[in-house]
Amino acid sequence: MPAGPALPGLLLVFAAMVLLIFVSVSAPTWDKISFLNVGSVGAQQMRYGVFGFTGSGRSIGYDFSDPRANTTVMHNLTKTLILHPIAAGLSGLAFLFGLCGASYHRAGTILMTLLAGLATLATLLAWVIDMVLFGITRNRYRGDNIPAQYGNANWLTLGALVALMLGFCASACGVFGRYRRRREPTPTY
């Protein structure tokens, strides 16, 4: 195999890409994945995702059903949830360049490292915004005696962040690996 050192970073970046894709298709597209679950457990539970909430249309930025949570700042913060698909796209590009690096040339591993670094920054920013936005919203719902809890998308984003950090480090180390076979000395007769 030409580039064994690039493989750990490649696998970690792939795992992060898959997690970020799952987060990007959260509620209202896929109700099993959400950032915030509001109400009692069951079919009537409101789930908030990247592009909306249960029963809403898909859009960049949305309003919450609690009037106390509907402020201009909160609405604008929901627009920043677009960072999840952006980070997924950067992870996907890093994975494609990593394939090139693992199969052929060091330049692919270098580009994978740079894109994994950008995806890490985008994912870190997205996760911090998730925790702030949905933490404040959760507390406002609880202040109105409405049950609210974090969903699994927060933890999937955190898992993608950890995988990207490790993938960045592994691919940065993989840049210095051996990419060509050793030449066998030619026998002299």
N, C-alpha and C positions, 0 to 999 in steps of 0.2 A: 504494500500500500504506500503510495507516494507521500502522504501527509498524515500520518497517524496522530501527530500532536494537535491537529485541528479538530479532531473528532469530538472530544469532550465539549468544547465550546459550541460546536455545531449542534449536538444533541440538546444542550441546555437552551440554546437560542430557539430551537424547534419547539421545545416544551413551553417556553414563554410565549411563543407565537400562538400556539394552540390555546393556552389559557386566555390570552388577550382576545382571541377571536370569540371564545365563549362569552367573555364579558361584554364584547361589542354587540352581541345579539341577545342581550338581556331583555327584560320586560320593556315594552309590550310584545316584542317578537317572540321571546321564549320565556314564559313565566317561571320556569324552574330556577332561573338565575336573576337575582335582583340585588340592589344595594340597600334597600330599606323595605321592610315588611310592616305594614300598618294595619291594625285591626286584629280581630281574633283569627285564629288559625282556621283555614278552610277556604271555600270558594269565594267568600266575600272579602278576603284579605287583599288590600291594595299593595301592589309591588311596584317599586320605582326602579327604572333602569337607565340606560344611556340615552335613549331617544324618546322616553316617555314613561308612562305608568300603565297599569292594568286598565284596559278599556279606553285608552286614549289613542290618538293617531301618532304616527312617528314624526318627530320634528327635532331640530336642534334647539334646545332650550324649551322649558315647559314650566308651568306653575303648579304648585302643590295644592292639594285639596284643603289644607288648613289655612284659613285667612291670615293667621299670625305668621305663617311661614312664607307667605307671598309678599316678598319685598323685591325691589329692583336688584339688590345685590344677590339675593338667592336665585332669582331668575337668570341673571348673568352667569352665576356659577354653574347652573345647569347647562349652559352653553359650552362650558369648558370640558364637559364630559366627552366631547369629540376627541379629546386626547387619547382615549382608549383605542379607537380604531386607527388613529395615527400611529400610536406605539405598536399596534399589531402589524401595520404596514411596514414600519421600519424593521421590526423583527423578521418579517417575511423576506425583506430585501437582504437583511444580514444572513438569513438562512441560505438564500440563493447564492450569495457570494461565498458563503462558507462551503457550499457544495463544490463550487469551483476550486476553492482552496484545498479542500480535502481530496479532490480527485486529480488536480493538476498543478496549480501554481501558488506560490506564497502570496501573490498580490490579492487573491481572493480572500485569504485569511486576514490580510491587513484591512481590506474593505469590510469584512465581517466584523472585525474588532471596532472599527470606527462607527459602523451603523449600530452595533450592539451598544456602544456607549451612548449614542443619541437616543436609542430606544429606552435605555436605562433611565436617562434623564427625563424623557417624556412620561415614562411609567411612574417614576418617583413623584413627579409633579401631579400626575393624575391621581395617585393614591392619597397624597396629602389633601388634595381638593376633595376627594371622596370622603375622607374621614371628617374634614371640617364641615362640608356641606350637609352630609347626612347625619353627622353628630348633632349639629344645631337643630336640624329638622326633627330628629328623633326626640330631642329634649323638648321641643315645642309641642309635639304631639303628646308626649307623656305629661306635660304641664296641663293639657286639656283632658287628662285621664283617659287617653286613647292608647292602647298597647302598641308599642313600636319597638322593633329590634332590627339590628343590622342583618342584611342578607349575605348570601355567600359570595357575591361579586366582589365585595371588599377584600375577602381573603384570597380569592382567585387572583386579584390584581396584586396583592402582596406576594403571592407565590410566584407570579410572573416577574415581579421586581427582583426577588431573590435569585430566580433562575437567570435573569438577564445580568445581574451583577456577577454571578459565578461564571456565566458564559463569557462575559467580557474579560474577566481575569484569565479564564482558560484559553480563550482565543488570543489574548495578548501574549501569553506564554507560548502558545502554539506557533506564533509567528517565527520564533527562533528555532523551531524544530527542523529536522532534516527532510528535505523535499526531493532529493535525488538519490538514486541508488549509488552505492559505492562501486567504483569500477574495479573489476577484478584485475589484478596485475597480469599482464600478458606473459606467458611463459617464454623464456629465452632458451633457445636451443643451441 
